């Protein structure tokens, strides 16, 4: 059995990497493990919010993120017979150094955060899976399985479950994950798309469904997100299906899709953990809350969870703060998770609902009202500070 750790971080996505970076900055003795053999190579999450950039600046990661991302974006709302353009952040609030939404693939975000850890001689132990844990009043005993099949028992004073929607930490802690699945199936792909104006997010709202194109740059020029046509059920995805979906969803705009580097079909859920803490085990990121991608909140909420938890663990471990400081993690972050889930649920239901009133609102009303609704400074400030 190895020497006791202060913290075992389970999961090395953006949430776990951000937590590890903060723990490292505070000199906490920790390990970070992830059952996947490698970090993600697909784009996945795309948006880094201003508040997240502010928080990551303290860890020295923000300059690299901004250098690799694209903050100069517009949103073009395509509806039958009309295109409305919104400049998302040409008049951001005065109280942030980052008055923009940064478009950057999750793969690149993970690469940069992993690089920050490597510069501090921190190794992310990939291919290492948490099998079970047993908590006592003073520590948590964790059973790990490494990529070569070897097993190891680790004792930690605290465990942080950053291990995603299928969290082993959450399951082993007996914390319910309550919520629902959306009825639609979605298509996701990183590919090239000829016929799109560069430098913009393109949103198509028609009677034939919802299609979004997000500029990527790497590993492909565009990210496609669309509702899978109901008359094309199943899980298989190929380029002809993506092209057909785009043709139907864009109302026949002449777009040519090609060279996909990644594509998948999936269902979305809206779920939240009943508790963010069970004794010495904590949940953060997708282990605590999952929801639709509306508004680009998922990765950001997870990173902000992590950076709320890390310094509190560090101060308690040092003896510089009482143990009940850790209670404030749930009281502060659980309401944020509930709010994000509710907001994204409303937005997503409005964007994908099939009721005639919703269709009329998407195709006729939204392009007229969106530029006016997003213009007031107070509204922009609310969006930027989320």
C-alpha positions in Angstrom: 0.0 0.0 0.0 1.3 3.4 -0.9 1.7 6.4 1.4 -1.6 8.3 2.1 -2.4 11.1 -0.3 -4.1 14.4 0.5 -6.4 14.1 -2.6 -7.1 11.6 -5.3 -8.6 13.3 -8.3 -10.6 10.8 -10.4 -11.0 12.0 -14.0 -8.7 14.0 -16.2 -11.1 15.9 -18.4 -11.2 19.7 -18.1 -12.7 19.6 -14.6 -10.1 17.2 -13.2 -7.2 18.9 -14.9 -8.3 22.3 -13.6 -8.6 20.9 -10.1 -5.2 19.3 -10.3 -3.7 22.5 -11.5 -5.1 24.4 -8.5 -4.1 21.7 -6.0 -0.6 21.8 -7.5 -0.4 25.5 -7.1 -1.2 25.2 -3.4 1.4 22.4 -2.9 -1.2 19.7 -2.1 -0.1 16.1 -2.3 -2.4 14.5 -4.9 -2.6 12.1 -7.8 -4.9 12.4 -10.8 -6.1 9.2 -12.6 -8.3 8.6 -15.6 -9.5 5.3 -17.0 -9.1 6.5 -20.7 -5.8 5.7 -22.2 -5.4 9.1 -23.8 -6.9 12.6 -23.6 -9.7 13.5 -26.0 -8.8 14.2 -29.6 -12.3 15.4 -30.7 -13.6 18.9 -30.3 -16.5 18.1 -27.8 -17.0 21.3 -25.7 -16.3 24.4 -27.7 -16.8 27.5 -25.6 -14.8 29.0 -22.8 -16.7 31.7 -21.0 -15.2 35.0 -19.7 -15.5 34.0 -16.0 -13.7 30.7 -16.7 -10.9 32.6 -18.4 -10.6 34.9 -15.4 -10.3 32.0 -13.0 -7.8 30.1 -15.2 -5.6 33.2 -15.4 -4.5 32.6 -11.8 -3.2 29.2 -12.9 -1.3 30.7 -15.9 -3.4 28.9 -18.5 -5.5 31.7 -20.0 -3.0 33.4 -22.3 -2.4 30.1 -24.1 -6.1 29.4 -24.4 -6.8 32.8 -25.9 -3.8 32.5 -28.3 -5.2 29.2 -29.6 -8.9 30.1 -29.6 -11.0 32.5 -31.7 -12.7 35.4 -29.8 -13.9 37.2 -32.9 -17.2 35.4 -33.5 -20.6 36.3 -34.8 -23.8 34.4 -34.7 -25.8 34.1 -37.9 -29.4 33.0 -37.5 -30.7 31.5 -40.7 -34.5 31.2 -41.0 -36.7 30.9 -44.2 -36.1 34.0 -46.2 -34.0 35.8 -43.6 -30.6 35.9 -42.0 -30.0 37.8 -38.8 -26.5 38.5 -37.6 -25.5 39.1 -33.9 -22.1 40.3 -32.9 -21.6 38.5 -29.7 -19.0 40.5 -27.9 -18.1 43.8 -29.6 -19.4 45.7 -26.6 -18.6 43.5 -23.6 -18.7 44.7 -20.0 -16.1 46.9 -18.5 -15.3 44.6 -15.5 -13.5 41.8 -17.3 -10.3 41.5 -19.3 -12.0 38.9 -21.5 -15.2 40.5 -22.9 -15.9 37.7 -25.4 -16.8 34.0 -25.8 -13.7 32.0 -26.7 -14.3 29.3 -29.2 -11.7 26.5 -28.7 -12.0 22.8 -28.9 -12.1 20.7 -25.7 -9.1 18.7 -27.1 -7.1 21.9 -27.2 -8.2 23.0 -23.8 -7.2 19.7 -22.3 -3.8 19.8 -24.1 -3.1 23.2 -22.6 -4.2 22.3 -19.1 -2.2 19.0 -19.3 0.8 21.0 -20.4 0.5 23.2 -17.3 0.6 20.1 -15.1 3.5 18.6 -17.0 5.4 21.9 -16.4 4.9 21.3 -12.7 6.1 17.7 -12.9 2.6 16.3 -12.5 1.8 13.1 -14.3 -1.7 12.3 -15.4 -2.1 8.6 -14.8 -4.1 7.5 -17.8 -5.4 4.0 -18.3 -5.9 3.9 -14.5 -9.4 3.0 -13.4 -11.1 3.5 -10.0 -12.8 0.1 -9.2 -14.2 0.9 -5.7 -13.8 3.0 -2.7 -14.5 2.7 1.0 -14.7 5.8 3.1 -14.0 6.1 6.9 -14.2 9.1 9.2 -10.6 10.1 8.4 -9.7 8.8 4.9 -10.9 7.0 1.8 -9.4 3.7 0.6 -9.5 3.4 -3.2 -8.8 0.3 -5.3 -7.3 1.1 -8.7 -6.6 -1.0 -11.8 -3.8 0.1 -14.1 -3.5 -0.3 -17.8 -1.4 -3.4 -17.5 -4.0 -5.0 -15.2 -2.0 -4.4 -12.0 -4.1 -3.4 -9.0 -3.2 -0.9 -6.3 -4.8 0.3 -3.1 -4.5 4.0 -2.4 -5.5 5.9 0.7 -6.5 9.5 0.4 -7.8 12.0 2.8 -10.3 13.2 0.2 -11.5 12.0 -3.2 -12.7 14.3 -6.0 -15.0 12.7 -8.5 -14.4 14.5 -11.8 -15.1 11.3 -13.7 -18.1 12.3 -15.9 -21.7 11.3 -16.3 -21.0 7.6 -15.5 -19.0 8.6 -12.4 -17.7 5.7 -10.3 -17.2 8.0 -7.4 -20.8 9.1 -7.5 -22.0 5.5 -7.8 -19.8 4.2 -5.1 -20.9 7.0 -2.8 -24.5 6.1 -3.3 -25.5 9.5 -4.6 -28.6 9.5 -6.9 -28.3 11.1 -10.3 -31.8 12.5 -11.0 -33.3 13.8 -14.2 -34.4 12.8 -17.6 -33.3 12.1 -21.2 -34.4 14.2 -24.1 -36.5 12.3 -26.7 -34.4 13.4 -29.7 -31.3 11.8 -31.1 -28.5 14.1 -32.2 -25.7 14.0 -34.7 -22.3 15.4 -34.0 -19.3 15.7 -36.4 -16.1 17.5 -37.0 -15.7 18.0 -40.7 -15.2 20.5 -43.6 -18.2 22.4 -45.0 -18.0 24.3 -48.2 -20.4 27.3 -48.5 -20.3 28.7 -45.0 -19.1 32.2 -44.2 -16.0 31.8 -42.0 -15.7 33.5 -38.7 -19.3 32.9 -37.6 -21.5 30.4 -35.8 -24.3 29.4 -38.1 -27.7 28.4 -36.7 -30.4 27.1 -39.0 -34.0 26.9 -37.6 -36.4 25.5 -40.1 -39.4 23.2 -40.0 -37.1 20.3 -40.9 -35.1 20.6 -37.7 -32.2 22.3 -36.1 -28.6 22.5 -37.4 -25.6 24.4 -36.0 -22.2 24.9 -37.5 -19.4 26.0 -35.2 -16.0 27.1 -36.5 -13.2 24.9 -35.2 -10.0 25.3 -37.2 -8.7 22.0 -35.6 -9.1 19.1 -36.0 -11.4 20.2 -38.8 -12.9 23.4 -40.1 -16.4 23.0 -38.6 -18.4 21.2 -35.9 -21.8 20.1 -36.9 -24.6 19.6 -34.4 -28.0 18.6 -35.6 -31.2 16.7 -34.6 -31.2 13.4 -36.3 -34.1 13.1 -38.7 -36.9 11.0 -37.1 -37.3 9.0 -40.2 -33.6 8.0 -40.1 -33.4 6.2 -36.7 -30.5 4.1 -35.5 -27.0 4.8 -34.3 -24.9 4.5 -37.5 -23.5 7.8 -38.9 -21.9 8.4 -42.3 -21.3 11.3 -44.5 -24.4 10.8 -46.7 -26.6 11.0 -43.5 -24.8 14.2 -42.4 -25.3 15.8 -45.8 -29.0 14.8 -46.0 -29.5 16.2 -42.5 -27.8 19.5 -43.4 -29.7 19.8 -46.6 -33.0 19.3 -44.8 -32.1 21.5 -41.8 -30.8 24.4 -43.8 -33.7 24.6 -46.2 -31.7 23.6 -49.2 -28.7 26.0 -48.8 -26.0 24.7 -51.1 -23.5 23.4 -48.5 -21.1 20.6 -49.3 -19.9 18.5 -46.3 -16.7 16.5 -46.7 -13.7 15.0 -45.0 -15.2 14.1 -41.6 -12.6 13.3 -38.9 -15.1 12.3 -36.3 -18.8 11.7 -36.2 -21.3 10.2 -33.7 -25.0 9.9 -32.8 -26.0 10.4 -29.2 -28.8 11.2 -26.8 -28.8 14.1 -24.4 -29.7 14.1 -20.7 -30.6 16.7 -18.0 -29.5 15.2 -14.7 -28.1 16.4 -11.4 -26.5 14.7 -8.4 -28.7 14.8 -5.3 -25.6 15.8 -3.3 -22.2 17.2 -4.3 -20.6 15.6 -1.2 -20.7 12.4 0.7 -18.3 12.5 3.6 -14.8 12.8 2.1 -15.9 12.4 -1.5 -16.8 15.3 -3.7 -18.4 15.5 -7.2 -17.6 18.1 -9.8 -18.4 18.7 -13.5 -20.4 16.1 -15.3 -20.2 13.8 -12.3 -22.5 16.4 -10.6 -24.6 17.7 -13.5 -25.2 17.1 -17.1 -27.4 19.1 -19.5 -27.8 20.2 -23.1 -25.0 22.1 -24.8 -27.2 25.2 -25.1 -25.2 28.3 -24.1 -21.9 26.5 -24.0 -22.1 26.1 -20.2 -21.1 22.5 -19.5 -17.3 22.5 -19.4 -17.3 26.0 -17.9 -19.5 25.0 -15.0 -17.3 22.0 -14.4 -14.1 24.0 -14.4 -15.7 26.6 -12.0 -16.8 23.7 -9.7 -13.1 22.6 -9.6 -11.7 26.0 -8.9 -14.2 26.5 -6.1 -13.3 23.2 -4.5 -9.5 23.1 -4.9 -8.4 26.1 -2.7 -10.9 25.0 0.0 -9.4 21.5 0.2 -5.9 23.1 0.3 -6.7 25.4 3.2 -8.4 22.7 5.2 -5.5 20.3 4.6 -3.0 22.9 5.7 -5.0 23.5 8.9 -5.5 27.1 7.8 -9.3 26.8 7.7 -11.9 24.7 9.6 -13.3 21.5 8.0 -16.7 23.1 7.6 -15.3 25.3 4.9 -15.8 22.3 2.7 -19.5 22.5 3.3 -19.6 25.7 1.4 -18.6 23.9 -1.8 -22.1 22.3 -2.2 -24.0 25.3 -0.9 -22.3 27.5 -3.4 -22.0 25.2 -6.5 -25.2 23.1 -6.3 -27.5 26.2 -6.9 -25.3 27.1 -9.9 -25.7 23.6 -11.3 -29.5 23.7 -10.8 -29.7 27.1 -12.5 -27.7 26.0 -15.5 -29.7 22.9 -15.9 -33.0 24.8 -15.8 -31.8 27.5 -18.2 -30.3 25.1 -20.7 -33.5 22.9 -20.5 -35.7 25.9 -21.4 -33.5 27.0 -24.2 -33.0 23.6 -25.6 -36.7 22.7 -25.5 -37.5 26.0 -27.3 -34.9 25.2 -29.9 -36.0 21.6 -30.6 -39.7 21.5 -29.7 -42.1 20.5 -32.5 -45.2 22.4 -31.3 -46.3 24.9 -34.1 -46.0 27.8 -31.7 -42.4 26.9 -31.0 -41.7 26.5 -34.7 -43.2 29.9 -35.5 -41.2 31.5 -32.7 -37.9 30.0 -34.0 -38.4 30.8 -37.6 -40.2 34.1 -37.5 -39.9 35.8 -34.2 -36.4 34.9 -32.9 -34.4 36.5 -35.8 -36.3 39.8 -35.2 -36.1 39.9 -31.4 -32.7 38.4 -30.7 -30.6 41.4 -31.8 -32.8 43.7 -29.6 -32.8 41.4 -26.6 -29.1 40.9 -26.6 -28.2 44.6 -27.1 -28.8 46.0 -23.6 -25.6 46.2 -21.5 -27.2 44.5 -18.5 -28.1 41.5 -20.7 -24.6 41.1 -22.1 -23.2 41.5 -18.6 -25.4 38.6 -17.4 -24.2 36.4 -20.3 -20.6 37.3 -19.8 -20.6 36.7 -16.1 -22.2 33.3 -16.2 
